[in-house]
Amino acid sequence: MTAKRKRRKDSRNKSHSSSDGSGSAATRWQGWLNTGLAVLCIAAAAICLPLAVRHLHEQARFFSALTTTEREISFTSEQAMYYAYFKKALMTIEDTPGMLPTKIMAAINAFVHDTRIEHPSSVNALQRFNVYPELVIATAMHIWRSVHAFIWGEQPQQTCMQYQQAGGSTYMTCTGAAVPIYFYINSVFGLQSLAIASLLFLVWEVSGNSAWSVIAAIIFIAVNFDEMTRVMWGPPLRESFGFPFWMAQVALITHALRQYRTRVPSALMAVHVCLLVAFAASWQFAPFALAVQMCALALLFALGALPRPLLVAFASSQTLAWGISIALQFFNAFMITSAYTATIIGLWVSVIALPLPDGRVWRFLRFPLFLITTAAAKAAPTLLLSHQQDSHVLDMLKAKFRLAPGTFHTKLYTCASAFDFLPAETYWRFTTSLVLPLAVIVVAASGIAQLRRLLRSDSNGHATSITAGLESARLFAAVMACGFFVLAVLVMRLKLFATPLVIVMASVAFSPEAVRQVLTRPFMFGMGTASLHKAISIGLISAVLFNGYGHVSRLASKQGEFNDASTLEL
């Protein structure tokens, strides 16, 4: 009997071990499948987005059938000026003899001493207009032409077509990357791959590595695409160049918050500096966006969601990037006196350098001190120089709320719809696509959870006050989404920043962890967690597709035609 019992016990142990092994193997397979599906979705989105944007741009203007002059006229307002700088850089590089560095220096010199914009005065275009992207694209086109000629012995070929006008006359127009204007806009469209890949990687990090969230984010982006970008209507706009770098550095910070607690690798910080410099050099609005980000980091530290070593690392990379950007922009006064500069000073003085205890209350008090120090640093140049470079921004907000009479400069902004309040149509679009309701739920849950963790911490603010990586990353995205959404409500143009972050927070609702902790606590309906997660995700995605399919179809089928005969005749 004893031998039989031993054999039965051994057999049970073997069966348990085999079942545990099969369970762990199944878990590994599920993890690999989840990761593989997410990588496939991100890669497909990065490939398809530039193609979709190029299709929408072609549909809107029938761009391929326009003459060279008509194509340039289609770049309205400041877009034409930016493209003119690209042509000038390309012409200077092509016509200057010597090696590539000599050609680039000649183009830089032409930008620094430009006499066309305010003739006969000389203007430093690199200081005033953020035209570094045009210089880079012109250099890239010259290198591509040179390499093509070296390998194949000839310049790249163009595809030319002959069209007949209504009056019976014919004209020839060419397309392809060998045409400068096509190389220019295709470079812009290709850069959007970085934006979509960074956005989806941000979703992957904040959702706790959920392929369901990545899929949901792609659907949200498709349904709200024209709410988050204007690149298909205005390729040369500064936001078309700056936004991809902005999104990439936000994703990098989120990755660092999730993966590291004490030290961030130097290579990662070097990449962060490069992304910040590229963002600041591409878009004059960069200081405002980065100032909001610095406020978010200071608030995270006050809430106990950001360890001091990471805060010091981020502040160091921001400071280094700030110095490089100022040098590249020839000590631009707008950049030096910006709110970004003030937040850097405020972060170093009140949050990092100020010798206060590390207790929970003292940690939280650093945020009001940060705001006071930042306000003082921002007001100092105005008091010393009796002039504020970005005073028109504050004047515009005062005029919008009727706190002060509008000036000539403020009326230039307030009369434009892009600087009006966020319209009701956008709220309706966000609500019917479920982006706003889901984002509100996730943001509220993240904030409440962090406050509970903060209250449970000890009197010194140690241990439990520093939250785990996933919660820190999610809280950072939530704070950024709230901050930029409030700004977008005041100025509609800022929904470019708010919409992607709201989509990120809404996509978190599709992760198994969020469904388990937020949506399934009140009731389970007798279903398992995994089954309920799939049912909820499929149901929500179906609702989003049902509500947004009509808008996506209208956007994809929208057709237009260039028609500006008076300007063309002029």
Rosetta blueprint (number, residue, H / E / L):
1 M L
2 T H
3 A H
4 K H
5 R H
6 K H
7 R H
8 R H
9 K H
10 D H
11 S H
12 R H
13 N H
14 K H
15 S H
16 H H
17 S H
18 S H
19 S H
20 D H
21 G H
22 S H
23 G H
24 S H
25 A H
26 A H
27 T H
28 R H
29 W H
30 Q H
31 G H
32 W H
33 L H
34 N H
35 T H
36 G H
37 L H
38 A H
39 V H
40 L H
41 C H
42 I H
43 A H
44 A H
45 A H
46 A H
47 I H
48 C H
49 L H
50 P H
51 L H
52 A H
53 V H
54 R H
55 H H
56 L H
57 H H
58 E H
59 Q H
60 A H
61 R H
62 F L
63 F H
64 S H
65 A H
66 L L
67 T L
68 T H
69 T H
70 E H
71 R H
72 E H
73 I H
74 S L
75 F L
76 T L
77 S L
78 E H
79 Q H
80 A H
81 M H
82 Y H
83 Y H
84 A H
85 Y H
86 F H
87 K H
88 K H
89 A H
90 L H
91 M H
92 T H
93 I H
94 E H
95 D H
96 T L
97 P L
98 G L
99 M L
100 L H
101 P H
102 T H
103 K H
104 I H
105 M H
106 A H
107 A H
108 I H
109 N H
110 A H
111 F H
112 V H
113 H L
114 D E
115 T L
116 R L
117 I L
118 E L
119 H L
120 P L
121 S L
122 S L
123 V E
124 N L
125 A H
126 L H
127 Q H
128 R H
129 F L
130 N L
131 V L
132 Y H
133 P H
134 E H
135 L H
136 V H
137 I H
138 A H
139 T H
140 A H
141 M H
142 H H
143 I H
144 W H
145 R H
146 S H
147 V H
148 H H
149 A H
150 F H
151 I H
152 W H
153 G L
154 E L
155 Q L
156 P L
157 Q L
158 Q L
159 T E
160 C E
161 M E
162 Q E
163 Y E
164 Q E
165 Q L
166 A L
167 G L
168 G L
169 S L
170 T E
171 Y E
172 M E
173 T E
174 C E
175 T E
176 G L
177 A L
178 A L
179 V L
180 P H
181 I H
182 Y H
183 F H
184 Y H
185 I H
186 N H
187 S H
188 V H
189 F H
190 G H
191 L H
192 Q H
193 S H
194 L H
195 A H
196 I H
197 A H
198 S H
199 L H
200 L H
201 F H
202 L H
203 V H
204 W H
205 E H
206 V H
207 S L
208 G L
209 N L
210 S L
211 A H
212 W H
213 S H
214 V H
215 I H
216 A H
217 A H
218 I H
219 I H
220 F H
221 I H
222 A H
223 V H
224 N L
225 F H
226 D H
227 E H
228 M H
229 T L
230 R L
231 V L
232 M L
233 W L
234 G L
235 P L
236 P L
237 L L
238 R H
239 E H
240 S H
241 F H
242 G H
243 F H
244 P H
245 F H
246 W H
247 M H
248 A H
249 Q H
250 V H
251 A H
252 L H
253 I H
254 T H
255 H H
256 A H
257 L H
258 R H
259 Q H
260 Y L
261 R L
262 T L
263 R L
264 V L
265 P L
266 S H
267 A H
268 L H
269 M H
270 A H
271 V H
272 H H
273 V H
274 C H
275 L H
276 L H
277 V H
278 A H
279 F H
280 A H
281 A H
282 S H
283 W L
284 Q L
285 F L
286 A H
287 P H
288 F H
289 A H
290 L H
291 A H
292 V H
293 Q H
294 M H
295 C H
296 A H
297 L H
298 A H
299 L H
300 L H
301 F H
302 A H
303 L L
304 G L
305 A L
306 L L
307 P L
308 R H
309 P H
310 L H
311 L H
312 V H
313 A H
314 F H
315 A H
316 S H
317 S H
318 Q H
319 T H
320 L H
321 A H
322 W H
323 G H
324 I H
325 S H
326 I H
327 A H
328 L H
329 Q L
330 F L
331 F L
332 N L
333 A H
334 F H
335 M H
336 I H
337 T L
338 S L
339 A H
340 Y H
341 T H
342 A H
343 T H
344 I H
345 I H
346 G H
347 L H
348 W H
349 V H
350 S H
351 V H
352 I H
353 A H
354 L L
355 P L
356 L L
357 P L
358 D L
359 G L
360 R H
361 V H
362 W H
363 R H
364 F H
365 L H
366 R H
367 F H
368 P H
369 L H
370 F H
371 L H
372 I H
373 T H
374 T H
375 A H
376 A H
377 A H
378 K H
379 A H
380 A H
381 P H
382 T H
383 L H
384 L H
385 L H
386 S L
387 H L
388 Q L
389 Q L
390 D L
391 S H
392 H H
393 V H
394 L H
395 D H
396 M H
397 L H
398 K H
399 A H
400 K H
401 F L
402 R L
403 L L
404 A L
405 P L
406 G L
407 T L
408 F H
409 H H
410 T H
411 K H
412 L H
413 Y H
414 T H
415 C L
416 A L
417 S H
418 A H
419 F H
420 D L
421 F L
422 L L
423 P L
424 A H
425 E H
426 T H
427 Y H
428 W H
429 R H
430 F H
431 T H
432 T H
433 S L
434 L L
435 V H
436 L H
437 P H
438 L H
439 A H
440 V H
441 I H
442 V H
443 V H
444 A H
445 A H
446 S H
447 G H
448 I H
449 A H
450 Q H
451 L H
452 R H
453 R H
454 L H
455 L H
456 R H
457 S L
458 D L
459 S L
460 N L
461 G L
462 H L
463 A H
464 T H
465 S H
466 I L
467 T L
468 A L
469 G H
470 L H
471 E H
472 S H
473 A H
474 R H
475 L H
476 F H
477 A H
478 A H
479 V H
480 M H
481 A H
482 C H
483 G H
484 F H
485 F H
486 V H
487 L H
488 A H
489 V H
490 L H
491 V L
492 M H
493 R H
494 L H
495 K H
496 L H
497 F H
498 A H
499 T H
500 P H
501 L H
502 V H
503 I H
504 V H
505 M H
506 A H
507 S H
508 V H
509 A L
510 F L
511 S L
512 P H
513 E H
514 A H
515 V H
516 R H
517 Q H
518 V H
519 L H
520 T L
521 R L
522 P L
523 F L
524 M L
525 F L
526 G L
527 M L
528 G L
529 T H
530 A H
531 S H
532 L H
533 H H
534 K H
535 A H
536 I H
537 S H
538 I H
539 G H
540 L H
541 I H
542 S H
543 A H
544 V H
545 L H
546 F H
547 N H
548 G H
549 Y H
550 G H
551 H H
552 V H
553 S H
554 R H
555 L H
556 A H
557 S H
558 K L
559 Q L
560 G L
561 E L
562 F L
563 N L
564 D L
565 A H
566 S H
567 T H
568 L H
569 E H
570 L L
